[in-house]
Amino acid sequence: MSKVIVIGNGPAGVSASLYLKRANIDVINISMKNSALLKAKIENYYGYIDVDGKTLYENGLKQLKDANIDMIEGFVQKIEYQMDSKILVSVDDKDYISDYLILALGSPLKINPKYKGFLGSGVSICAHCDAPLYKGKELNVTGSEPYLSDMVKELSLYSDNVSIIKESDIQRLEGEFSLERIVYKDGEVKSTNNLFLALPVSGNRLYYELGLVVDDTGYIDVDDKYRSTIENIYAVGDMTAGVHQISTAVYSGMIAALDIIKEAKKSA
Ligand SMILES: Cc1cc2nc3c(=O)[nH]c(=O)nc-3n(C[C@H](O)[C@H](O)[C@H](O)COP(=O)(O)OP(=O)(O)OC[C@H]3O[C@@H](n4cnc5c(N)ncnc54)[C@H](O)[C@@H]3O)c2cc1C
């Protein structure tokens, strides 16, 4: 039977994991402990008069445990789609392999709207993914510490000419199909085809490295079954555009799981 990795133990990840396990699918849940729920006080969820998010979150963990779902606590640093169509997920020093992956990583970092339309077309959040494209050329980077220094270090592996641009100096980006110019607030214009954004290592970076298509605001593109643009990889909950509430997270986790159950049974 197929194996599924679910990353995230907020409402979306727990819902997906429970549906899969109840259909006898081999599921591993990998998560850190920092759901958006931990900050919430809930007054609008069916069946609860008034509940704090922490209680709901802890109930979710208990449900995973009671269902005997393999729970790995850790920070996922890398996801790779392999030649044999298996998916590799690396946590600390350990690798896990699965046939399907459900990403339930919560809200992505917001990308500043001034970079709108250029992410993946000259604007990059991943030095080692995209800097090789500009090897030996001038590389431009913007952002704040401590991420800025890390990215400058990474970019320096690909070019001796790395320029740091103060984010508050950038008025807008211009280009017909991809980045062609950075327009500064003082009216000066820099012709360039690249700008790297130094952001915290986050879910965004994981799925950017994986090559998933995201919209301008950083949400992962999915279809009505929460399938991403990469085969057998799903994205659910706050990572996708739409209403960001517990009920929508639980719903999307269920729909993705049901789709996997259907597909897995076909190939069993
Ligand atoms: C202050 C506040 C109040 C809210 N109030 C309400 C409300 O009243 N009603 C309501 O319905 N909704 C409310 N919400 C929204 C609700 O909390 C979210 O919509 C819901 O938690 C989203 O669930 P999720 O599973 O998509 O993401 P999350 O609950 O954020 O879970 C994300 C999971 O991904 C894991 N993760 C992320 N990156 C990694 C990684 N690299 N490696 C391993 N694990 C990772 C995290 O550890 C976590 O387990 C509120 C949110 C906030 C912030």
PDBQT file of the ligand as one rigid body, heavy atoms in Angstrom, charges set to zero:
ROOT
HETATM    1  C1  LIG A 301      -4.482  34.934  16.206  1.00  0.00    +0.000 C 
HETATM    2  C2  LIG A 301      -5.268  33.959  15.359  1.00  0.00    +0.000 A 
HETATM    3  C3  LIG A 301      -6.635  33.781  15.631  1.00  0.00    +0.000 A 
HETATM    4  C4  LIG A 301      -7.387  32.905  14.851  1.00  0.00    +0.000 A 
HETATM    5  N1  LIG A 301      -8.710  32.737  15.144  1.00  0.00    +0.000 NA
HETATM    6  C5  LIG A 301      -9.454  31.840  14.458  1.00  0.00    +0.000 A 
HETATM    7  C6  LIG A 301     -10.837  31.614  14.790  1.00  0.00    +0.000 A 
HETATM    8  O1  LIG A 301     -11.400  32.221  15.695  1.00  0.00    +0.000 OA
HETATM    9  N2  LIG A 301     -11.513  30.680  14.054  1.00  0.00    +0.000 N 
HETATM   10  C7  LIG A 301     -10.925  29.957  13.037  1.00  0.00    +0.000 A 
HETATM   11  O2  LIG A 301     -11.595  29.114  12.443  1.00  0.00    +0.000 OA
HETATM   12  N3  LIG A 301      -9.631  30.178  12.701  1.00  0.00    +0.000 NA
HETATM   13  C8  LIG A 301      -8.870  31.080  13.392  1.00  0.00    +0.000 A 
HETATM   14  N4  LIG A 301      -7.559  31.300  13.054  1.00  0.00    +0.000 N 
HETATM   15  C9  LIG A 301      -6.988  30.618  11.835  1.00  0.00    +0.000 C 
HETATM   16  C10 LIG A 301      -6.591  29.170  12.097  1.00  0.00    +0.000 C 
HETATM   17  O3  LIG A 301      -5.796  29.099  13.264  1.00  0.00    +0.000 OA
HETATM   18  C11 LIG A 301      -5.844  28.663  10.858  1.00  0.00    +0.000 C 
HETATM   19  O4  LIG A 301      -6.630  28.874   9.712  1.00  0.00    +0.000 OA
HETATM   20  C12 LIG A 301      -5.504  27.184  10.975  1.00  0.00    +0.000 C 
HETATM   21  O5  LIG A 301      -4.734  26.937  12.135  1.00  0.00    +0.000 OA
HETATM   22  C13 LIG A 301      -4.742  26.735   9.730  1.00  0.00    +0.000 C 
HETATM   23  O6  LIG A 301      -4.410  25.400   9.856  1.00  0.00    +0.000 OA
HETATM   24  P1  LIG A 301      -3.189  24.769   9.032  1.00  0.00    +0.000 P 
HETATM   25  O7  LIG A 301      -3.183  23.325   9.428  1.00  0.00    +0.000 OA
HETATM   26  O8  LIG A 301      -3.288  25.135   7.605  1.00  0.00    +0.000 OA
HETATM   27  O9  LIG A 301      -1.867  25.518   9.556  1.00  0.00    +0.000 OA
HETATM   28  P2  LIG A 301      -1.260  25.612  11.019  1.00  0.00    +0.000 P 
HETATM   29  O10 LIG A 301      -2.294  25.377  12.057  1.00  0.00    +0.000 OA
HETATM   30  O11 LIG A 301      -0.522  26.909  11.084  1.00  0.00    +0.000 OA
HETATM   31  O12 LIG A 301      -0.211  24.411  11.095  1.00  0.00    +0.000 OA
HETATM   32  C14 LIG A 301       0.988  24.442  10.368  1.00  0.00    +0.000 C 
HETATM   33  C15 LIG A 301       1.815  23.231  10.731  1.00  0.00    +0.000 C 
HETATM   34  O13 LIG A 301       2.956  23.132   9.866  1.00  0.00    +0.000 OA
HETATM   35  C16 LIG A 301       4.096  22.802  10.652  1.00  0.00    +0.000 C 
HETATM   36  N5  LIG A 301       5.299  23.224   9.902  1.00  0.00    +0.000 N 
HETATM   37  C17 LIG A 301       5.519  24.385   9.216  1.00  0.00    +0.000 A 
HETATM   38  N6  LIG A 301       6.741  24.383   8.627  1.00  0.00    +0.000 NA
HETATM   39  C18 LIG A 301       7.306  23.196   8.948  1.00  0.00    +0.000 A 
HETATM   40  C19 LIG A 301       8.550  22.585   8.653  1.00  0.00    +0.000 A 
HETATM   41  N7  LIG A 301       9.462  23.187   7.872  1.00  0.00    +0.000 N 
HETATM   42  N8  LIG A 301       8.813  21.362   9.175  1.00  0.00    +0.000 NA
HETATM   43  C20 LIG A 301       7.886  20.717   9.951  1.00  0.00    +0.000 A 
HETATM   44  N9  LIG A 301       6.678  21.245  10.257  1.00  0.00    +0.000 NA
HETATM   45  C21 LIG A 301       6.391  22.455   9.768  1.00  0.00    +0.000 A 
HETATM   46  C22 LIG A 301       3.857  23.510  11.959  1.00  0.00    +0.000 C 
HETATM   47  O14 LIG A 301       4.631  22.927  12.993  1.00  0.00    +0.000 OA
HETATM   48  C23 LIG A 301       2.357  23.243  12.157  1.00  0.00    +0.000 C 
HETATM   49  O15 LIG A 301       2.195  21.943  12.701  1.00  0.00    +0.000 OA
HETATM   50  C24 LIG A 301      -6.766  32.185  13.781  1.00  0.00    +0.000 A 
HETATM   51  C25 LIG A 301      -5.396  32.367  13.528  1.00  0.00    +0.000 A 
HETATM   52  C26 LIG A 301      -4.655  33.242  14.290  1.00  0.00    +0.000 A 
HETATM   53  C27 LIG A 301      -3.189  33.423  13.987  1.00  0.00    +0.000 C 
ENDROOT
TORSDOF 0
